[in-house]
Structure formats: structure tokens, C-alpha cells
């Protein structure tokens, strides 16, 4: 682009020296330059964003990230686009400018992650017994880390349930399998121990219609 730009400038200058009227030619060249600039705006923006991604490295190939509204594993980082593979095996090509103009969450950047569960029990159930079961299930799972220590605590007295937060720490690669396994174990163990996991309920009160006095 620079080469051809300089070539045009030299040709126009030479034509001017020869006495040729270059006003119309300059107008045409200016309009063409503006059109080319507008056409290349997005490409140049993506290129600049690609340089930023390569220099600052907010993520690398193989990382799982959320950026520009897409969550997936980074397959390729090029100068203009980034290719990600989603959990359901779709290949998404994202313009680099869309990534750098959005918030980037690097899900796998750290070695450990915290699993966050909210488990509700009925108001008639024993809080101490439920907490003991939750502690036991966490201690029995070798994938759950002892440091940082897991958190089990009553977090809310909700409309239909007493809610516990259950927050164990795991290796990043174990996050989802522990999340699913622990959720299933809690449900099965609570069922076996007679602890209810309530669901929202609505009480409807019906009142007899009073006769109209005439």
C-alpha cells in the first residue's frame, strides 16, 4: 500500500511539472483513497488487535476463555481472527477487534478453581445433620483440595428453604466432573438420610364469597 501510494504521488508531481492539470486527478485519487481507507478500517482494527493479543497474551492456544460473547477452547490466534472450539464442538471464528473491545475471562489460566453450589434443605430438617453429611461427602472425594479449605455454611433463610453454600476447591481440569458428581451425591445421600430438598411453593387461600346485602 505504501509503495503504490508513493508511486501515485510521484506520478502526480511529475505531471504537474509538465504543466498537466492534476486537480481532477487529485480529486479522483482522494475519493479512491477515502473509499479504500473505509474498506480497510475493520481489517486494520483486527490487525492492530491481533498484535495486542500476541504482545500482551491475555490467553494462549489451549486456554478456555470467554470473550466477545463466546466461550470455548482457543485453537488458533492469527493476526486478524481468533478461532475457538465451543464445548458442543462448534468452531467459532471471532474478529480480534471484538475480543479486545470486550471483557476477557480466562477460565483455565489458574491451576485451581472453586466449585460453587447452593443446596437447600427444608425448615423442618436438622441443620447440623445436613452440614455433617456435606462435610463427609467432601472429605471422601480425593479430587477436592484441602488447601484452600472448603467452605460449608448456612447462607440464607429463603422463602421455602434453608440454603447452604458448598464451596470446595479443585484442580481446574477437575471442575466440571466434581461439580456434577458432588451434586448427584448430595441429592442421593439426602434422600437416603431423609433430608428434604424443597422446591418453591405457593399457598393459595380461598375465602367464601360473602352474600351481598340489599
C-alpha positions as CSV (number, residue, x, y, z in Angstrom):
1,X,0.0,0.0,0.0
2,X,2.8,2.4,0.9
3,X,4.6,1.6,-2.4
4,X,1.6,2.3,-4.6
5,X,0.8,5.5,-2.6
6,X,4.3,6.8,-3.2
7,X,4.1,5.9,-6.8
8,X,0.9,7.8,-7.3
9,X,2.4,10.9,-5.5
10,X,5.5,10.8,-7.8
11,X,3.3,10.4,-11.0
12,X,1.1,13.4,-9.9
13,X,4.2,15.5,-9.1
14,X,5.8,14.7,-12.5
15,X,2.5,15.5,-14.3
16,X,2.4,18.9,-12.5
17,X,5.9,19.7,-13.6
18,X,5.0,19.0,-17.2
19,X,2.1,21.5,-16.9
20,X,-0.7,19.0,-16.8
21,X,-3.7,20.0,-14.8
22,X,-3.9,17.4,-12.0
23,X,-6.8,18.9,-10.0
24,X,-9.4,16.4,-11.3
25,X,-6.9,13.6,-10.9
26,X,-6.2,14.5,-7.3
27,X,-10.0,14.6,-6.6
28,X,-10.4,11.1,-8.0
29,X,-7.3,9.8,-6.1
30,X,-8.6,11.4,-2.9
31,X,-12.0,9.8,-3.3
32,X,-10.5,6.4,-4.0
33,X,-8.2,6.7,-1.0
34,X,-11.1,7.5,1.2
35,X,-13.1,4.5,-0.1
36,X,-10.1,2.2,0.4
37,X,-9.5,3.6,3.9
38,X,-13.1,2.9,4.9
39,X,-12.9,-0.6,3.4
40,X,-9.7,-1.4,5.3
41,X,-10.9,0.1,8.6
42,X,-12.1,-3.2,10.1
43,X,-9.2,-5.1,8.7
44,X,-6.7,-2.7,10.2
45,X,-8.6,-2.7,13.5
46,X,-8.5,-6.5,13.6
47,X,-4.8,-6.5,12.7
48,X,-4.0,-4.0,15.5
49,X,-6.0,-6.1,17.9
50,X,-4.1,-9.2,16.8
51,X,-0.8,-7.5,17.6
52,X,-2.1,-6.6,21.1
53,X,-3.2,-10.2,21.7
54,X,0.2,-11.6,20.7
55,X,2.1,-9.0,22.7
56,X,0.1,-9.0,25.9
57,X,-1.1,-12.6,25.8
58,X,-4.3,-12.5,27.8
59,X,-4.7,-16.1,26.7
60,X,-2.8,-18.8,24.8
61,X,-3.7,-21.6,22.4
62,X,-5.3,-24.3,24.5
63,X,-6.8,-22.0,27.1
64,X,-10.6,-22.0,27.7
65,X,-11.8,-18.4,27.6
66,X,-15.0,-16.3,27.5
67,X,-14.6,-13.4,25.1
68,X,-16.9,-11.4,22.8
69,X,-19.8,-13.5,24.0
70,X,-18.2,-16.8,23.1
71,X,-16.9,-19.5,25.5
72,X,-14.6,-22.1,24.1
73,X,-11.1,-23.5,23.8
74,X,-8.6,-21.3,21.8
75,X,-7.5,-23.2,18.8
76,X,-5.7,-20.5,16.7
77,X,-4.6,-16.9,17.2
78,X,-3.9,-15.2,13.9
79,X,-3.3,-11.5,13.1
80,X,-7.0,-10.9,12.1
81,X,-9.1,-13.6,13.9
82,X,-9.1,-16.0,16.8
83,X,-10.6,-19.4,16.3
84,X,-12.3,-21.1,19.3
85,X,-13.9,-24.5,19.7
86,X,-17.0,-24.5,21.9
87,X,-17.9,-27.2,24.4
88,X,-20.5,-28.6,21.9
89,X,-17.8,-28.8,19.2
90,X,-18.6,-25.8,17.1
91,X,-15.8,-23.8,15.6
92,X,-16.2,-20.1,16.1
93,X,-14.1,-17.5,14.2
94,X,-14.0,-14.3,16.2
95,X,-12.6,-11.0,14.8
96,X,-9.7,-9.9,17.1
97,X,-11.2,-6.4,17.5
98,X,-14.3,-7.9,19.0
99,X,-12.2,-9.7,21.6
100,X,-10.0,-6.7,22.6
101,X,-13.1,-4.5,22.9
102,X,-14.8,-6.9,25.3
103,X,-14.1,-8.3,28.8
104,X,-11.9,-11.4,28.6
105,X,-12.3,-14.2,31.1
106,X,-9.5,-16.8,31.0
107,X,-11.2,-19.8,32.7
108,X,-8.2,-22.1,32.7
109,X,-5.5,-19.5,33.5
110,X,-5.1,-20.7,37.1
111,X,-4.4,-24.2,38.3
112,X,-7.3,-24.3,40.8
113,X,-10.9,-23.3,40.7
114,X,-13.7,-23.1,43.3
115,X,-16.9,-25.1,42.9
116,X,-19.9,-23.1,44.0
117,X,-23.0,-25.0,45.0
118,X,-26.2,-23.7,46.7
119,X,-28.0,-26.6,48.5
120,X,-31.4,-26.0,50.1
121,X,-33.0,-28.1,52.9
122,X,-36.4,-27.9,54.5
123,X,-37.1,-25.7,57.5
124,X,-38.1,-28.9,59.4
125,X,-34.8,-30.6,58.7
126,X,-31.8,-30.7,61.1
127,X,-29.1,-28.2,60.0
128,X,-26.4,-29.9,62.0
129,X,-27.1,-33.3,60.3
130,X,-27.1,-31.7,56.9
131,X,-23.8,-30.0,57.5
132,X,-22.3,-33.2,58.7
133,X,-23.3,-35.0,55.6
134,X,-21.9,-32.3,53.3
135,X,-18.6,-32.3,55.2
136,X,-18.4,-36.1,54.9
137,X,-19.1,-36.1,51.2
138,X,-16.4,-33.5,50.6
139,X,-13.8,-35.4,52.8
140,X,-14.5,-38.6,50.9
141,X,-13.7,-37.1,47.5
142,X,-9.9,-37.3,46.8
143,X,-10.2,-34.7,44.0
144,X,-11.2,-32.0,46.4
145,X,-8.3,-30.0,47.8
146,X,-7.7,-29.5,51.5
147,X,-5.9,-26.2,50.8
148,X,-7.6,-23.8,50.4
149,X,-10.1,-25.3,52.8
150,X,-13.7,-25.9,51.6
151,X,-16.5,-23.7,52.9
152,X,-19.8,-25.1,54.1
153,X,-22.1,-22.6,55.7
154,X,-25.8,-21.5,56.0
155,X,-26.1,-18.6,53.6
156,X,-29.8,-17.7,53.5
157,X,-33.1,-18.3,55.1
158,X,-35.1,-18.3,51.9
159,X,-38.9,-18.5,51.4
160,X,-39.0,-22.2,51.0
161,X,-35.6,-23.5,52.2
162,X,-32.6,-23.1,54.4
163,X,-29.7,-22.6,51.9
164,X,-26.2,-23.8,52.3
165,X,-23.2,-22.6,50.3
166,X,-20.9,-25.5,49.5
167,X,-17.5,-24.3,48.1
168,X,-14.7,-26.8,47.7
169,X,-11.6,-26.1,45.7
170,X,-10.4,-28.4,42.9
171,X,-7.8,-28.6,40.1
172,X,-9.1,-26.7,37.1
173,X,-9.3,-29.8,35.0
174,X,-11.5,-31.5,37.6
175,X,-14.0,-28.6,37.9
176,X,-17.0,-29.9,36.0
177,X,-16.7,-33.6,36.9
178,X,-16.6,-32.7,40.6
179,X,-19.4,-30.3,40.2
180,X,-21.7,-32.9,38.6
181,X,-20.6,-35.8,40.9
182,X,-20.9,-33.8,44.1
183,X,-24.4,-32.5,43.1
184,X,-25.6,-36.1,42.5
185,X,-24.0,-37.5,45.7
186,X,-25.7,-34.8,47.8
187,X,-29.1,-35.5,46.3
188,X,-28.8,-39.3,46.7
189,X,-27.4,-39.0,50.3
190,X,-30.0,-36.5,51.4
191,X,-32.7,-38.8,50.1
192,X,-31.2,-41.8,51.9
193,X,-30.9,-39.8,55.2
194,X,-34.5,-38.3,55.0
195,X,-33.4,-34.7,54.4
196,X,-35.7,-32.8,52.0
197,X,-34.5,-30.6,49.2
198,X,-37.6,-28.4,48.9
199,X,-38.9,-26.5,45.9
200,X,-40.7,-23.2,45.8
201,X,-44.3,-23.5,46.8
202,X,-47.2,-21.0,46.7
203,X,-50.1,-21.2,49.2
204,X,-53.5,-20.3,47.8
205,X,-56.2,-19.2,50.2
206,X,-59.8,-19.4,49.1
207,X,-62.4,-17.4,51.0
208,X,-66.2,-17.9,50.6
209,X,-67.9,-15.1,48.9
210,X,-70.0,-13.0,51.2
211,X,-73.6,-12.6,50.1
212,X,-74.4,-9.1,49.0
213,X,-76.7,-7.1,51.4
214,X,-79.6,-5.5,49.6
